[in-house]
């Protein structure tokens, strides 16, 4: 599962799809509604103030894997219904506009389930609005499809835990680029942002190659369970890593960069204006 960031009044709120609906990071919700540097402590006090909420807490929240600056971490999340219950216990003038925002986000997911193509169109439009080129968007969307095919293979081959998905992904990345996703994010100076949204064309292409090769090897060798799929991930990543090194040798240029795609394109535009 891949985490995303939604924005409410300038505050980033991490969310992910779980059981075909959006689940939101509870700490991010609290930070969006109140002025507090310690959301964990606020949540504990909130549960004490509202005994009914505290009593039903384990039914309302689930621990899900969320991408952070330090890699994938398990964090407390709740679906739209659960978040509505939680914000009943948060006295904030932002509560009502947040409810409307939350209802809209949830409804968009319902639409996407009924018409999957709608979600793809929205994603394309969002990237376009951020300034990405059509060519880059095409590669990014293809990369999403390649990733989805790989994770579906893992799911069908008894690789169930999200922690195992993160380890396998790290193996592909290490073999392809010489670093894990968290190390890659550090190189680019990213925190909560999605790494692939900041990759250049070539970085996206080699990411796809590593994952597509892993999928093909997994199918051909009929890899089962975690250990066999880990071996397949290393082989798939190595194929992409060898291709990357060969290109770097021929061009005398590094594929991996500390810059992100939009920064590079903005610099290119400035040079053209001069």
N, C-alpha and C positions, 0 to 999 in steps of 0.2 A: 504494500500500500504506500502511496506517495502522499506526503503532506503538502499543503498549499497555505498561502497566507491571504486572508481577506482583510479589508481595511475598514474600520469604523471610526470616523472622525479623527483620522490620522494615526490611529492605534492599530498595529498589526495583530491579527488574531489567527493563530494557526488552526487549521482544520484538515480533516482527512475523511475519505469515504470508508465507512465500515458498515457492513450489512446493508449496502445500497442506500445509505443516508449519510448526511454530514455529521461529524462529531467534532466538537470544538474544545480546545485546551481551556480548562477551567481557570487556570491562573491568568491567561490572557484576557478572559472575560472580566475578571475582577479588576485587572489593571486598566481596562478600558472604561470602567464605570466609576472607579474611585481613585483618590490620590493616596497611593500607598507604595512603599518600596519593598514591602514584605507581604506578598499576596498569600503565601502559605500560612502565615500567622493570622491574617485577616480571615481566611477560610476557616481556620480552627475556631476563632471567636464567633464567626457567623453560625457555625454548627451548634455552638453552645447557646447562642441567643435564640436559636430556632430548633428546639428539641425534635420536632417532627422531621425537619430536614436532616438532622443528624441521624435519626433512627432509620431513615430510608436512603441514607447516603450510598451504601454499597449497591443499591438497586439503580440509583441515578447515574453514578459515574462508573466508567470502565478505564482500565489502564491500557493505553494504546501507544505504539511506537511513533514518535514524532522526531522529525529531523531538527537538530539543533547545531550550534556552532561546534559542539564537542562530539558530533556524530549523532546517531539515532539513540534517543532516550525514551524510556517508558514514562508517560505523563498522564495525569488524570484528565479524562475527557468526558463530555456529555453530549447527547444528541439535542436536537432543537427542543423537544419536550422537557428534557432534563434541565437545559439552560434556562428555560422559562421559569421552572420551579426555583432554581438557584437565585435568579435575580429578584424574585419576590422578597428575598431576605437581604437585599442590598439597597439601602436608602440612598438613592442617587437621582438627581434631576435628569440624568442621561438614560434612565431605565426605560422610559416610554419610547423615545426614538430608537433605542437599541432593540426593543421588542419588534418594532416595525421593520428594522433592518434585518433582524434575524428571521422573521417570517418570510421576507423576500428571498433571502439566501436559501432557506429551506425549500421554498416553492420552486426556485430555479432547478434544484436537484430533482424534484418530482417531474418537472418538464423533461429534464435530460434522460431520466429513466424511461419515460414514455417515448422519447425521440432522441436516441443517442447522438444522432447527427447534430442536434441542436447544441449539445455540449461542445462538440468539435468546433462548430461555428463560433461559439462564444469565446473559446480559447484562442482561435485565430484572430478574432476581432480585438481581444485584449492585448495580444502581442503586437498587433498592428498599431494600436493606440499608443503603445509604449515606445514605438519608433523602430521596431524590428523590420527588416526587409522581407519581401515575399519569399525569397530564396531561403533565408534563414528559417522562417516560419515553417516552410515545407520540410526542411530537415528536422526541425524540432518535433513536428507532428509525427513524422515517420519514426523518429526515435522513441516517442511515446508508445507507438504501436509495437515496435520491436521489443521494448521493455515489457509491455503487457503480455506478449507471446511467451517471453522467457519466464515471467513469474507464474503464468498459467501452467507451464511445464513443471516448474518446481512444486506448485500446489498439487499436481496430479502424481507426483513422484515422492510423496511422503516427506516433503520439506515444508513443514507447517508453521513453525514458529517465526515470527517477524525478525527475531534476533538472528536466526539462521539466514533469512533473506539478506540482512545487512552484512553478514560475514561473507556470503557468496558474492554480493555486489562489490565488497571491498577487495576480494580476491581478483575479480575481473579488472577492477580499476588499477590495482597494484601491478598486474601483469601488462596492462595496456599502457599506463602512463608513468609507472614507477612510484605511485603514491595512492593512498586510500582516499575516498571521498572527503573525509574530514581534513586530511592534510592538503588536499586540493583546494578546499574552501579557505583554509588558512593562507595558502599562496595567493589566492585572489582577494583576500581581505573580506570574506563574506562571513556573516553570522547566521541569521535565520533565513537568508535567501536560499532559493533553490539553485544548486550548483549549475545544473544544465542550462538554466535560463541565462547564465553568464558566460557560456562557452562560445568560442568562435566556430565558424563553419567546420574547420578541420577537427577541432576537439569533439564536436558532435558526431562527425562521420566516424571517427575512431571509437567513440563510445558505442555507436551502433554496431560497428564491426565486431567489437569484443562481445557484445551481448548476442548478436545474431550468430556468431561462430559458436558461442556457448550453447545456444539453443539447438543448433544443428548437431553438435557433438553429443549433447544430452540425449537427443532422439536416436541418433545412430548407435550409440553405445548402450542405450536403454538404461541410463544411470538411475539408480534408485537410492532413496534416503540421502541423508546429509553428506556423508563422506564421499560417496561416488559423485554426487553433484558438485562437491567442492573440487574434486579432481578435474571434472569437466570445465568448471569455471576458470581454473588456472590455465587449462589448455586453450580455451576460447580467448581469454585475455592475452595469452602469449602470442597467438596468431595476430591479433591487432597490434600488440606491442612490437613484434618483428616488422610489421608493415610500417608502423610509425617511424621506427629507427631507420628503415631503408629510405623513407621519404626524406627524413632529416639529413641523411648522408648525401642524398642527391641534391637537395636544395640548399644545404648549409644553413638551414633555419630550424629553430625549435618549434614543434607543434604546440607544446604546452606553454601557456603564457599567464602572467600574473594579472593581465588586463581582462576586462570583460568585453563582450561583443559590442555593446553600445558605446563604450568608451572609445574603442578603436574606430568605429564608424564615424563618431563625432569628430575625432582628430582628422580623419580622412576628408571630411566635409570642409573643415577649416583650412586644410592645405589646398584644396581645390579652389576655395574662395580667394586665396592669396595668389 
